[in-house]
Amino acid sequence: MLDHRKILLVHPLGYRADAAGRDISRVANIMPPLGLASIAAYLEQRGMRADIVDCYARPDSDRVIRDYLLAERPAMIGLSCTTSSFLDGVRIAEMARQVLPGIRTVFGGPHVSALKTDLFPNFPAMDCAVVGEGEETMAELLLKGWDDPASVGGIIYRDGADAVWTGYRERPLVLDELPFPAYEKLAGFPASYRLPIFNYPKTPNTSCISSRGCPYACSYCDRSVFRRSFRYNSAEYLYEHLRYLKERFGIRHINFYDDQFTFNRERVENFTTLMTDRPLGMTFNCAVRAEHIDPELLTRMKGAGCWMMSLGIETGDEELLAQHRQNADLDHLAQKIRMIKDAGMRTKGLLMIGLPGETEQSIRKSMDYVFSLPIDDFNLAKFTPFPGSPVYEKIHELGEFQEDWEKMDCMNFLFVTKGMTRERLEELFQEFYRNHFKRHKVLWGYVTMLWRSPDSWLRFLGNLSSFLKFTRKTERFEAEPSSAPVAPGAK
């Protein structure tokens, strides 16, 4: 007999476990699966049992999954998948069925929320998919079992040869009513997780999400999970969340993994007041848009412990930027970046190369723009058209697209816009990175991390060869493992 009030939640790795040690992205950053931790907390609060295996933090987890299934005999296994980890999720689902016949497989995450019923004909290991937020939907699935799946909103389930979509849930969740994520169910938390090097002053540290969705509609962003909604926790909830992390786990620095932390000014003002009046001894990072910061707010945030702000620049070519997002005013953005720096916080630029319409001239404009600004750190991604993003629907009209799901991780040029070649994009990507690290101001900024973030330097020196190889080749894996075949049905 299987336990119908018990579920194992899995965060797939997305590639072979023996390649994890050569994965520069894992060396630089391991983020906790906060979505699964939130679902686990919600289920436990309602009297159900949920446990988590994070294969990204513990790559060789197949044995852990098998042992759990045999010992605990859960009725369901849930797999939260991005596009690049979806096929690994399918592999784990197939393994679970072999180990524990009768177990039901439930998939969630942005990939299944975007492609919905299109996935089911090609992947028989999928019994069910959760579209959108998972907490309430998973609770209903566990409570009702499979007796009446049609009554559960927000799922796709198999009915014979058909995949049945029950439609979106009527009401979004009220975030302040959710329990704090079940961080304690993440093996080794917080030591097993680490923010990007030079992105924090203290350890232990972790990530936190205080909002869901985004009020903007950029061409390259997948909005299939939260659609057009944008909700956020109150300042009081946010303060208590941080206090809980400090008291329970000793956390000293938080990275808010929100798209727009400062969108609601009143919330930020109230939060900074709480952090100033009742200090927790914690610092934090956040991502902002230029439209939603000003000198007064920045002063408040600095005083409350804000250590670094990230801004989405995307490209230094204003005409190209205007094709893909609103408010493409690079002069205004530059002014706000300098404003952050003047307020005493580190700045991080978020960019991508290879957008539809990209040219060598536009990439060089991006270099000139970034190098003219007081940016301490930056993240340069390779444009990837994800399912669920507006640009995905017409991507084949805009250039050549090799839709290999396992490689859709923003570290491969699978899309090549008209007028460019993959080889030239790679050359310019490497040139961009090398030129950034040659700048004297940037190098001095990293030197100051000796006393501002000593743990970052220990990690950097401990993985020096991997980081140096990445700056030369900009490849995710030091030695590329043999790749699995492209997903059946992938375009």
N, C-alpha and C positions, 0 to 999 in steps of 0.2 A: 504494500500500500504506500502511496505517496502522500506527503503532508501538504494539504491544500491551503494551509496558512503560512507557508514558507516559500521563499524565493531566493535564488542566488543571482545577484546582479554582477555583470562582468563588463569591464572596460577592455576591449580587445587591443592588442598591440598594433596589429596592422601589417606585420611582416614576420619573417622567421625569427624565432627567439635568439638564435645564435648570432644574429646581426646586431643585436641591441648594444653590445659593447663598442661597436664601431659607429653608432648613430650619434652624430654631433648634436642633434637636437635634444637628445636625452642627457648628454653631458652638460649642455647649457641650461636646460630647464625641464623640470618634471612637475607638472601642475596636477593637483588632486582632482579627481572626477567629481566635481561639486554637484552636478546634476544627479548622479547616482546616490551620492551621500544625502542629498535632500529627499530623494524618493525613499531611501532606507529609513530616514528619521520619521517621515510621514507615516510609513507602514507600521513601524514599531510603536508609534504613538497610538495607533488604532488596534493594537493587540496582535499584530502579525509579526513574523520573523523575517528579517531581510539581512543578508550578509553580502559583502562585496569582495570581489577579486579584481584588483587593478593590474592587468598584465603589462601596462606601460611602466609602472613602478617596479613590478616583479615579473620580468619578461618570461622566465621559465615557469609558467603557471599551469601548464596542462595537468601536471600531477596534482597540484593543489585543487584544481577544479574537479578532477576525477575523484579524489579522496573525499571532498565535500559532498559530492552527489551520492556516493555510496553510503556515507555515514549519516547524512541528514535527510536524504531522499525528498528534496523539495519538489513540489508539483510543477514549478515553473523555473525557467532560467531566462533572465532578461539581459539583453545585450545592447549597449548604447554605442552607436557607430557613427563615425564621420564617413565621408566618402572613401578615404584611404584605408580605413579599418573595417569596412563593411565585409569584404570577402573573408577576412580573418574571423569576423563574427560568425559568418556562415559555417566556416570550418569548425569553430567551437560548438555551434549548435548541432552539427552532424555528430561530433564526438559525444556530446551530452546524450543524444538519442541512443547511441550505441551503448554507453555506460549505463543509462537508466531508461529503459524502454517505457514509453508512456508519458515522459516528461514533455511539457509544452514549452515551445520556444517563442519568446516575445522580443521583437526588435524595436528599438527606438533611436532617437537622435536625428540630426539634420538630414542625413541621406534618405532615410525611409520617409521622413515627413515631406521631403521634396518629391520623391518619385512614386510614393504610395503604391497603388495596385499594379503599376508597371513591373514591380520587382517580383511579384508572386509567381508568374508562370515559369520563370527561369530558376527560382530558388525554392525547391520543395521543402527545404529545412525550415522555412519560415511558417510557423503556425499563425502568428499574429503580429501586427505592427501597431505601435502607439504613435499617433500623429499629434504633435504639439507637446504641451506639458504633460509630465508623466505621473505626478504624485497621486492625484485623485483617480485617474484612469487605472493605474496599477492597483490601487486599493479596491476598486470595484471589481476588477478582474479576479483578484484573489478571493474576495468575499463571495462572488457569484459563481466562481469557477467557470466552467464552459457550458453550463446548463442553458444560459440565455445570453450569448455574446451580443446579440442584436440590440440588447437594452443598454449596452455600455457605449457611451459616446466617445468619439475620438480614437476609434480603433479600426483596423482592417483585419478580417479573419477569414479563414478558409471555410467555404460551404460547398463540399464536394469539389468540383473542378473550378468553382468560381471564387474570386476574392471579393468580399463584401465590405464596403466602406460605410461606416455608420454615421459619418459626418462629424464636423467639428463640435466640440463641447460648447454648450450654450454660454457659459460664463467663465471668464478667466479667473485664476486663483487670486485671492487677496494675499499679497506677499507677507504682510505683517502677521497673518494668521498661521504661517508655516513655522514648524519648529526649526531650530538651527540644524544645519546639516550634521549627519552622524559621522563626524570626523574620526571618532574612535573606532569605526569599522574599517578604516583604511590602515592596513598592516604597516606598522612602523611610523605612523604619523606622529609628529611632523618631520622627523629626521629623514624619512624616505622621499620627501618632496623638497624641491629647491627652486627658487626664483632664478631668472637669468642672472649670470654674473654681472657685477657692477650695477645691479638694479636694486640694491638694498644696502642699508648700513649695518643691520644686526641680524643675528640668528637667535632662536629659530624664527622662521617666517613662513607665510603661506599666502594663498589667494583667497579672495572672498568676493561674492557677487551680491550687489545690493539693488539690482534692477534687472528687468527682463525686457528685451525688445529694443527698438530704436525708433525715434520719431522721424528719421530721415529715410531716403530711398535711393541709395547709391546703386549703380548698375551692377557692381561686383559682389554685393552682399546677399547671402542666402537668408531669406526671411521666412522660411517655411515653418519653423517651429513656433515663433511668437507672432507671425504675420505682421500686421500693422500696429499691434498694441505696443504700448510703452508704459511700464509700471515700475514702481520703486518702493523700497522700504522707507519708513519714516526715519527721521534722525534718531529718535529714541530707540527704535528697534536696532538700528545700525550700531549705536553706542553700546547697547547691551550685548550685541553679537561680538563686538570686539572685546568687551570685558570678559565674556565667556571664554573666548580664545586665549586671553591672557591668563585667566585664573585656572583654566582646565589644562592647558597645554604649554603655558609659558611663552606664547607667541609675542614677539617684540616688534614685528614689522608686517604690514599687510599690503598686498597688491590688490586693489579693487579691479576686478576683471569685468568692469561695466563698459559698455560702448560710450556712454555719455554720463559721467559722474556728476557734472555740474549743471545739467539741463534745468533742474528745478533749484533756483537760487535760494529760496527760503529754506529748503531742506538742508542745503550745504551750510547756510548761516547757522541754523539750529544745531547741526552736527558739530561745527567748529566751536560753537559756544559751549557745548557739553564737553568736548575734548579739552577746552581751555580751562573751564571752571572745575572740572573733575578729571584731572589728567590721569591717563592710563599708563604713561611711560611708553607709548607706542608711536611709531611713525608709519606713514603710508604713502603709496603711489596711486595715481589714478590717470585715466584717459579723459581728455576734454576736447571740445571743439572751440575754435577761436571765438565763435559767436557768444559763448557762454562763460567768458571770464573777463575780469576787469581788475585794475590795481587794488581796489578795496577788498574784493573777494580773495585775490591772491595773497594779500597780507594776512587775512584771517586764516587761510588754509596753511600758510607757512607757520604761523603761530600755533596752529593745532597739530602740527607734526607732519605736514605734507613734505615729502623728500624729493619726489620726482613726478613730472607730468609728461604724458605721452600725447602726441597729436598726430592725427592722420594727415600727412602731406600728400601721399600717393604719387604725385608727379610735380616737377617744377615747371611744367609747360601748362600755362593757364588755359590755352585753347583746348588742349587734350583733357585737362581736368574738368572743364565745363561740360564735356560730353558724357561724363560719368558720375558727377555729383553736384549737389546744389552749393551755392555760395562759393564759387571758385575764384576767390579773391586772394591771390598769393601775397600781395602787399599787406593786406590786413592780417593774414596769417603770420607773416614775418614780424609784424609789429607785436603780435601777441606772444610769439616765441621769445622775443627780446624782453617782453614784460615779465614773463615767467622767470627768466634768468635774472633779471634785475631784482625780483622778489626773493632771490636766494635759493631757488630750487633747480634741480637738474632737469634738463630737457631731453626728450627722446622723440625722434622723428620716425614715423611709420610710412614706408614707401613701397612701391611695387614697380617692377619693370615688365614690359610686354603687354600692356593694356591694348585693346583694339584701337588702332590709329597711332600707335607708338612708332616713332622714327628714331634714327640715330641722333638727329638734332634735338628731339624732345628729351632723350636720355641725357644728353650733354647739358641741356637746360636744367634738368633735375640735379645733376652734379654741381653746376654753378650755383644754383639756388641753395642747396643744402650746405655747401661749403662756405657760403656767405653768411650763414646764421650761427648763433652760439648754441649749436646742438651738441650735447655731450655724448649721446649714444644714438644709434639708429638701427632699425630692423628693415632689411631690404628683402621683399618677397618676390617670387616669380609669379606673375599673374596666372590665376587658375580659374576658369569659368565653372563654378560649382552648380550642380542642380539646385534649383530654387532661387537662383539669382536672376534678375531681369535679363542680363546679357546672355545667359545660357540658352535662352529660347532661340536666339538668332546667331549663335556663335559660328556656325559653319558658313554663314554668309560673310563673315568678317576676317576669315583667315583659315589656316589649317589647324585642325584640332584632333589630337590623338587621345581619345577618351579611355585612358588606362586608369581605372579607379585606384589601384594600389599606389600609383605615383602622383595622385592628385593631393599633394600635401604642401603646395606653395614653394616647393624646393626643386621643381622640375619645369622646364619650358615645354609643356604639352600643347599649348596653343602658340602659334606663330602668326602674328598679324600680317596682313598683306604688305609687301614691300620690305619685309625683314626675313632673315634666316635664323634658324635655331642656333647655328654656330656663332653668328654675330651677336645675338642676344647674350649668349654665354660669355663671350669676350668682354662685352660692355658691362655685364654684371660683375665679373671679376675685377675689371678696372675700377668700377665704382667702389667696391669694398677696399681694394688696395689703396686707392687715393684717400679714402676716409681715414685709414689708419696711418697714413703718412703725415697728416696734418699735425703741426706742433702743438696747437691748442688741445687737440683731442688726446694726443699722447700725454701731455701734462695732466689732463683731466684723469687719465687712467693712473698716472703716478700718484695723484692725490688720494686715490682709492686705497693706497697702502694704509692710511690712517682713517679714511672715511668708511671703507668696507673691507677690512682685512680678510674676512672669510672669502670674499670674491678672489682675492689674490692667491690664497691658498688653493682654491679650486682651479684657478687659471694655471698656476704653476704645476699642479698635479696632473693636468690634462694638456700641457703645453704643446706636445706634438700634434694632438688632434686639432687644436685651434689653429696652429700654424698651417697644417695641411688644408684646413677649410679656407683660410685666407688665400691660399694659392689656387685651389681647385674649386672651391665653393660647392662641393658635393656633400650630400647628407651623410653618406656612408663612406668610410675610408676605403673599403674594398666592396664593391657592389655585389651583394649576394644574387644568386640566380633568381630571376623574377618568375612569379606565377603567371599563368595565362590571363589575358584580358577577360574581364567579366563577360559571360554570355549575355547578349542583349545590350551590352554597352555600345553606344553609338561610335 
